[in-house]
Amino acid sequence: MAKKIKTKRRKYDYKGSLYEYNGRWYMKTQLPGEDTRRTITLANPGQLAAKKRADAEAIAQKIWDEAFVKTQGNHLKANYITIGELKKLYNAHCEAYYSAGNPILGEVKRALDLLDNDLLKAADFTPRRFQEAIDKMLKPTEPLSLRTVNGRIGIIRQMYTWAAQREYITREVAFGLTLVKNVEARTKGVKAAAMRGDVEIKHVKLTLPYLSSVLQAVIKVQLLTAARPSEILNMRPEDIDQTGVTWFYTPTKKGTRDPLHKNAWRNDEKKFGRKLALNNQAQAILAPYIKASRIDEYLFRPAAAVEEIRSNRTRNRKTPHIFGNRPGEKCKGTEALRLSDHYDSHVYNVAVRRAVKKLNEDRKAADLKAIPNWTPYQIRHTTATILREATGDNDRGLTMIQTLLGDQSIQMAERYSHRKKRLAAETANIVNGQITV
């Protein structure tokens, strides 16, 4: 008796024939809702036709699914929406839900980047695939904190819950992801998060030479104001009141005059608008950046730092200028387009971490003790500690610290709203006398 051969089950269910021409793949088909058979280029938006058959088949299936959904109605979309489409929808939802400049927006993007197969159907993202995505984060050589890992796991779960509520996927798919447990502290590839404290000013000053002049200015202004990193990085000339002896900076949403504050979601943004007092040291640091920027342009831009790095490389090059490449000759024309119009908190944190690493390498070579790693957010604690030592533990001193940090409760904000600006100016003058940058 002849042995029965098991045929491999076809992975895709599109109708049509694929063919290769000049190393590129195309498809002849009659899509749902169309009357004639035609040739379709199998390519992702903005790209040439696929070179590999596997990529071509995935694109063909996506084209077929999109056409089928249009003809059958949106109620069938739950079976055909891809992860890439779902990520775009959820990103748009988060940008509308959270305040502009909210650090969680960056964390949402980094969490969704773990789902790197954009052509995969969202309904096919099983608990096993979810666990595989989690395992990518667990790198023993570069461990993330337990809070960061579980936070990103929660964001992915939340995206699927949000999608199920809007019937982009079935509720069974969203429920399946809840079966995957959070990572435990004893898991390899994660580290326990240490309690955040302050950083010594001498360590900050030792790190400064290893950063660009733009980020040096950011750190100095943050040290003088105890502002959050995102507040300094989102600073624009139009947000700074320069009329008095003490300047006042009100963080606002981009393109609006609405104050940006952590309590803005309470629908009373003007009431909770945060004002940062800028003393004379901070004014001297900001003045050249204000002069070089348009009124609606961010003060601290990556383009300026990149230009500074290139200038330093040109100045320190050993090859005579008449030989070799000219400055900028090897840069691609689209490089400027990849630069953001301002820094975000994540890039700022990475730059500081790399600067500390470089500093410790030099100190090790000189037989000096390494300094501890620190983050930009610790600067707030440093300034608050110095202010508390200068003012004492009395009620007025604590009130000044609350004004400086902007961490009042709603009741405290109402209680001190009539004297907040005067206290902020007095606090800035005290900090100015205690800290020299």
C-alpha positions as CSV (number, residue, x, y, z in Angstrom):
1,M,0.0,0.0,0.0
2,A,1.4,3.4,-1.0
3,K,2.4,5.6,1.8
4,K,0.1,8.6,2.2
5,I,2.0,11.9,1.9
6,K,0.7,14.7,4.2
7,T,0.5,18.0,2.3
8,K,1.5,21.1,4.2
9,R,-1.4,23.3,5.1
10,R,-1.4,26.6,3.2
11,K,-0.6,29.5,5.4
12,Y,-2.5,32.1,3.5
13,D,-6.0,32.1,1.9
14,Y,-5.8,34.9,-0.7
15,K,-6.9,34.1,-4.2
16,G,-4.5,34.8,-7.1
17,S,-1.2,33.8,-8.5
18,L,2.2,35.2,-7.5
19,Y,5.1,35.6,-10.0
20,E,8.6,37.0,-10.0
21,Y,9.9,39.5,-12.6
22,N,13.4,41.0,-12.5
23,G,13.9,39.9,-8.9
24,R,10.6,41.5,-7.7
25,W,7.3,39.9,-6.8
26,Y,3.8,40.7,-8.2
27,M,0.3,39.2,-8.0
28,K,-2.4,38.6,-10.6
29,T,-5.8,38.6,-8.9
30,Q,-9.3,39.8,-8.9
31,L,-9.8,41.4,-5.5
32,P,-13.1,41.2,-3.7
33,G,-15.4,44.0,-4.9
34,E,-13.6,44.4,-8.3
35,D,-14.8,43.3,-11.7
36,T,-11.6,42.5,-13.5
37,R,-8.4,40.6,-12.9
38,R,-5.3,42.9,-12.6
39,T,-1.6,42.9,-11.7
40,I,-0.7,44.2,-8.2
41,T,2.8,45.2,-7.1
42,L,3.5,43.5,-3.8
43,A,5.2,46.3,-1.8
44,N,4.8,48.1,1.5
45,P,3.8,51.8,1.3
46,G,6.7,53.9,0.0
47,Q,8.9,50.9,-1.0
48,L,9.7,48.8,-4.1
49,A,8.2,45.4,-4.7
50,A,9.3,42.7,-2.3
51,K,12.4,40.6,-3.2
52,K,11.5,37.5,-1.1
53,R,8.5,35.3,-1.7
54,A,7.7,35.1,2.0
55,D,7.4,38.8,2.2
56,A,5.4,38.9,-1.0
57,E,2.9,36.4,0.4
58,A,2.4,38.3,3.6
59,I,1.8,41.5,1.6
60,A,-0.6,39.7,-0.7
61,Q,-2.6,38.4,2.2
62,K,-2.8,41.9,3.7
63,I,-4.1,43.4,0.4
64,W,-6.7,40.7,0.1
65,D,-7.9,41.1,3.7
66,E,-8.2,44.9,3.3
67,A,-10.3,44.5,0.1
68,F,-12.4,41.8,1.7
69,V,-13.2,43.9,4.8
70,K,-14.3,46.8,2.6
71,T,-16.8,44.6,0.8
72,Q,-18.1,42.7,3.8
73,G,-18.4,45.5,6.3
74,N,-16.5,46.8,9.4
75,H,-18.0,44.1,11.7
76,L,-15.5,41.6,10.1
77,K,-12.5,43.8,10.9
78,A,-11.8,42.0,14.1
79,N,-10.6,39.0,12.1
80,Y,-8.3,41.0,9.8
81,I,-6.8,44.0,11.5
82,T,-3.0,43.7,11.8
83,I,-0.7,44.5,14.7
84,G,0.8,47.4,12.8
85,E,-2.7,49.0,12.3
86,L,-3.7,48.3,15.9
87,K,-0.5,50.0,17.1
88,K,-1.3,53.1,15.0
89,L,-4.8,53.3,16.4
90,Y,-3.7,52.9,20.0
91,N,-0.9,55.5,19.6
92,A,-3.4,58.0,18.3
93,H,-5.7,57.2,21.2
94,C,-2.9,57.8,23.8
95,E,-1.8,61.0,22.2
96,A,-5.4,62.3,22.5
97,Y,-5.9,61.0,26.0
98,Y,-2.6,62.1,27.7
99,S,-1.2,65.6,27.9
100,A,1.4,66.6,25.3
101,G,4.9,65.9,26.7
102,N,3.7,63.3,29.1
103,P,6.6,60.7,29.6
104,I,4.1,57.8,29.3
105,L,3.7,58.5,25.6
106,G,7.4,57.6,25.1
107,E,7.0,54.5,27.3
108,V,3.9,53.4,25.2
109,K,6.0,53.7,22.0
110,R,8.8,51.6,23.5
111,A,6.4,49.0,24.8
112,L,4.7,48.6,21.4
113,D,8.0,48.4,19.6
114,L,8.3,44.9,21.2
115,L,5.6,43.8,18.7
116,D,7.8,44.0,15.7
117,N,5.7,41.8,13.3
118,D,3.4,44.5,11.9
119,L,1.9,42.2,9.3
120,L,0.8,39.6,11.8
121,K,-3.0,39.6,12.4
122,A,-3.8,41.0,15.8
123,A,-6.0,38.0,16.5
124,D,-3.0,35.7,16.0
125,F,-1.0,37.3,18.9
126,T,-1.4,34.4,21.2
127,P,-0.1,34.1,24.8
128,R,2.9,32.2,23.5
129,R,3.8,35.1,21.2
130,F,3.3,37.5,24.1
131,Q,5.7,35.6,26.2
132,E,8.3,35.6,23.4
133,A,8.0,39.4,23.2
134,I,8.5,39.6,27.0
135,D,11.6,37.4,26.8
136,K,13.2,40.0,24.4
137,M,13.2,42.5,27.2
138,L,15.0,40.2,29.6
139,K,18.6,40.8,28.8
140,P,21.1,39.9,31.6
141,T,23.7,42.1,30.1
142,E,21.5,45.2,30.1
143,P,18.8,44.5,32.7
144,L,15.8,46.8,32.9
145,S,14.1,47.5,36.2
146,L,11.2,45.3,37.3
147,R,8.9,48.3,37.2
148,T,9.8,49.1,33.6
149,V,9.4,45.5,32.4
150,N,6.0,45.0,34.0
151,G,4.9,48.5,33.0
152,R,5.5,47.6,29.3
153,I,3.7,44.3,29.8
154,G,0.7,46.2,31.2
155,I,0.7,48.6,28.2
156,I,0.4,45.8,25.7
157,R,-2.4,44.2,27.7
158,Q,-4.1,47.5,28.0
159,M,-3.9,48.0,24.2
160,Y,-5.6,44.7,23.6
161,T,-8.3,45.4,26.2
162,W,-8.9,48.8,24.5
163,A,-9.1,47.1,21.1
164,A,-11.6,44.5,22.4
165,Q,-13.8,47.3,23.8
166,R,-14.0,48.8,20.3
167,E,-14.4,45.4,18.6
168,Y,-11.2,45.6,16.7
169,I,-10.5,42.2,18.1
170,T,-12.5,39.6,19.9
171,R,-12.7,39.6,23.7
172,E,-11.2,36.0,23.7
173,V,-8.0,37.3,22.3
174,A,-7.7,40.1,24.9
175,F,-8.5,37.6,27.7
176,G,-5.8,35.2,26.5
177,L,-3.1,37.9,27.2
178,T,-4.2,38.1,30.8
179,L,-3.1,34.5,31.3
180,V,0.6,35.7,30.9
181,K,1.9,36.7,34.4
182,N,4.0,39.7,35.2
183,V,7.7,39.2,35.6
184,E,8.9,38.4,39.2
185,A,11.8,40.1,41.0
186,R,13.9,36.9,41.0
187,T,13.7,36.6,37.2
188,K,17.0,36.8,35.3
189,G,17.3,40.0,33.2
190,V,15.6,42.4,35.6
191,K,16.9,44.5,38.4
192,A,15.2,45.8,41.5
193,A,14.5,49.5,41.3
194,A,16.4,51.5,44.0
195,M,14.6,54.3,45.8
196,R,15.4,57.6,44.0
197,G,17.5,60.1,46.0
198,D,19.5,63.1,45.3
199,V,22.9,63.4,43.4
200,E,25.9,65.3,44.7
201,I,26.5,68.5,42.8
202,K,30.2,67.6,42.5
203,H,29.2,64.5,40.5
204,V,27.0,66.5,38.3
205,K,29.8,69.0,37.6
206,L,32.3,66.2,36.8
207,T,29.8,64.8,34.2
208,L,29.2,68.1,32.4
209,P,32.3,68.1,30.2
210,Y,31.2,64.8,28.7
211,L,28.0,66.2,27.4
212,S,27.2,68.7,24.6
213,S,26.9,72.3,25.5
214,V,23.1,72.1,24.9
215,L,22.6,69.4,27.5
216,Q,25.0,71.1,29.8
217,A,22.7,74.1,29.7
218,V,19.7,71.9,30.4
219,I,21.3,70.4,33.5
220,K,22.3,73.8,34.8
221,V,18.8,75.3,34.4
222,Q,17.3,72.2,35.9
223,L,19.6,72.5,38.9
224,L,18.6,76.1,39.4
225,T,14.9,75.5,39.1
226,A,14.3,71.9,40.3
227,A,12.1,71.4,37.3
228,R,11.1,68.1,35.8
229,P,13.3,67.1,32.8
230,S,10.3,67.3,30.5
231,E,9.5,70.8,31.6
232,I,13.0,72.1,30.7
233,L,13.2,70.2,27.4
234,N,9.8,71.6,26.3
235,M,10.8,75.2,27.0
236,R,10.0,77.8,24.3
237,P,10.5,81.6,24.3
238,E,6.8,82.3,24.1
239,D,6.4,80.4,27.4
240,I,8.8,82.7,29.3
241,D,7.6,86.0,30.9
242,Q,10.7,88.3,30.8
243,T,9.1,91.5,32.0
244,G,10.3,91.5,35.6
245,V,13.6,91.1,37.5
246,T,12.7,87.4,38.0
247,W,11.5,85.6,34.8
248,F,8.6,83.2,35.0
249,Y,8.3,80.1,32.8
250,T,4.9,78.4,32.3
251,P,5.1,75.0,30.6
252,T,2.4,74.9,27.9
253,K,1.1,72.4,25.4
254,K,2.7,72.7,21.9
255,G,0.8,74.9,19.6
256,T,-1.5,76.3,22.4
257,R,-1.4,78.6,25.4
258,D,-2.9,76.0,27.7
259,P,-0.7,75.3,30.7
260,L,0.8,71.9,30.8
261,H,0.6,70.5,34.3
262,K,0.3,67.0,35.8
263,N,-3.2,67.9,37.0
264,A,-4.3,69.2,33.6
265,W,-6.5,66.1,33.2
266,R,-8.8,67.5,35.9
267,N,-10.2,69.9,33.3
268,D,-8.9,72.9,35.2
269,E,-5.6,73.5,33.5
270,K,-5.4,77.3,34.0
271,K,-5.9,76.8,37.8
272,F,-3.1,74.3,38.0
273,G,-0.7,76.0,35.6
274,R,2.8,75.6,37.0
275,K,5.1,78.6,37.1
276,L,8.9,78.2,37.3
277,A,10.9,81.2,38.6
278,L,14.1,81.8,36.7
279,N,16.9,83.6,38.7
280,N,19.7,85.6,37.2
281,Q,22.0,82.6,36.7
282,A,19.2,80.8,34.8
283,Q,18.5,83.9,32.7
284,A,22.1,84.2,31.7
285,I,22.2,80.6,30.5
286,L,18.9,80.8,28.6
287,A,19.5,84.2,27.0
288,P,21.6,83.0,24.0
289,Y,19.2,80.2,23.3
290,I,16.2,82.6,23.4
291,K,18.1,84.9,21.0
292,A,18.8,82.0,18.6
293,S,15.3,80.6,18.6
294,R,12.0,81.7,17.1
295,I,9.3,82.6,19.6
296,D,7.5,79.2,19.1
297,E,10.6,77.1,18.7
298,Y,12.1,74.8,21.4
299,L,15.2,76.2,23.0
300,F,17.1,72.9,23.3
301,R,17.3,71.2,19.9
302,P,19.3,68.1,19.0
303,A,20.3,69.7,15.7
304,A,22.5,72.2,17.6
305,A,24.2,69.4,19.5
306,V,24.9,67.5,16.3
307,E,26.4,70.6,14.7
308,E,28.6,71.0,17.7
309,I,29.9,67.4,17.6
310,R,30.7,67.8,13.8
311,S,32.5,71.0,14.5
312,N,34.6,69.4,17.2
313,R,35.5,66.5,14.9
314,T,36.5,68.9,12.2
315,R,38.6,70.9,14.5
316,N,40.4,67.8,16.0
317,R,40.9,65.9,12.8
318,K,44.4,64.8,12.0
319,T,44.1,64.6,8.3
320,P,44.8,68.0,6.6
321,H,41.6,69.8,5.4
322,I,42.7,69.6,1.8
323,F,42.6,65.8,1.9
324,G,39.9,63.3,2.8
325,N,36.2,63.9,3.1
326,R,34.8,67.4,3.5
327,P,32.6,68.1,6.6
328,G,29.2,66.6,6.1
329,E,30.1,65.0,2.8
330,K,29.2,61.4,4.0
331,C,25.9,62.5,5.7
332,K,22.8,61.4,3.9
333,G,20.4,64.0,2.7
334,T,17.6,62.7,5.0
335,E,19.7,62.8,8.2
336,A,18.4,66.2,9.2
337,L,14.8,64.9,8.9
338,R,15.5,62.2,11.5
339,L,16.4,64.7,14.2
340,S,13.5,65.7,16.5
341,D,12.7,69.4,17.1
342,H,13.5,68.9,20.8
343,Y,14.9,66.4,23.2
344,D,12.7,64.0,25.2
345,S,13.3,62.7,28.7
346,H,14.4,59.2,27.4
347,V,17.2,60.7,25.2
348,Y,18.2,63.0,27.9
349,N,18.5,60.1,30.4
350,V,20.5,58.0,27.9
351,A,22.9,60.9,27.2
352,V,23.6,61.3,30.9
353,R,24.1,57.6,31.4
354,R,26.6,57.5,28.6
355,A,28.5,60.5,29.9
356,V,28.8,59.0,33.4
357,K,30.1,55.8,31.8
358,K,32.7,57.7,29.7
359,L,33.7,59.7,32.8
360,N,34.2,56.5,34.9
361,E,36.4,55.0,32.1
362,D,38.7,58.0,32.3
363,R,38.7,58.0,36.1
364,K,39.6,54.3,36.1
365,A,42.5,55.0,33.7
366,A,43.7,57.6,36.2
367,D,43.3,55.3,39.2
368,L,40.4,57.4,40.6
369,K,37.2,56.1,42.2
370,A,34.2,55.9,39.9
371,I,31.2,58.1,40.6
372,P,27.8,56.5,41.0
373,N,25.3,56.5,38.1
374,W,22.7,59.2,38.3
375,T,19.6,60.3,36.4
376,P,18.4,63.8,35.5
377,Y,15.3,63.4,37.7
378,Q,17.6,63.2,40.8
379,I,18.5,66.8,40.2
380,R,15.1,67.9,41.6
381,H,15.9,66.1,44.8
382,T,19.3,67.7,45.0
383,T,17.9,71.3,44.7
384,A,15.1,70.5,47.2
385,T,17.6,69.2,49.7
386,I,19.8,72.3,49.4
387,L,16.8,74.6,49.8
388,R,15.6,72.7,52.9
389,E,19.0,73.0,54.5
390,A,18.9,76.7,53.8
391,T,15.4,77.4,55.0
392,G,15.0,74.8,57.8
393,D,12.0,72.5,58.6
394,N,9.6,75.3,59.4
395,D,6.2,75.7,57.7
396,R,7.5,78.5,55.4
397,G,10.4,76.4,54.3
398,L,8.2,73.4,53.5
399,T,5.8,75.7,51.6
400,M,8.7,77.0,49.5
401,I,9.8,73.5,48.7
402,Q,6.3,72.6,47.6
403,T,6.2,75.7,45.4
404,L,9.6,74.9,43.9
405,L,8.8,71.3,43.1
406,G,5.1,71.9,42.1
407,D,4.0,68.8,44.1
408,Q,1.1,70.4,46.0
409,S,-2.2,68.7,46.4
410,I,-5.3,70.3,44.9
411,Q,-6.2,71.8,48.3
412,M,-2.7,73.1,48.7
413,A,-2.8,74.7,45.3
414,E,-6.0,76.5,46.2
415,R,-4.7,77.6,49.6
416,Y,-1.4,79.1,48.2
417,S,-2.6,80.3,44.8
418,H,-2.7,84.0,45.8
419,R,1.0,84.0,46.9
420,K,2.5,81.3,44.7
421,K,4.3,83.7,42.3
422,R,5.8,85.8,45.1
423,L,7.0,82.7,46.9
424,A,8.4,81.3,43.7
425,A,10.5,84.4,43.1
426,E,11.8,84.4,46.7
427,T,12.6,80.7,46.4
428,A,14.5,81.3,43.2
429,N,16.7,84.0,44.9
430,I,17.5,81.6,47.8
431,V,18.5,78.8,45.3
432,N,20.6,81.4,43.4
433,G,22.6,82.1,46.5
434,Q,23.1,78.5,47.4
435,I,24.0,77.0,44.0
436,T,26.6,78.2,41.5
437,V,26.7,76.4,38.2
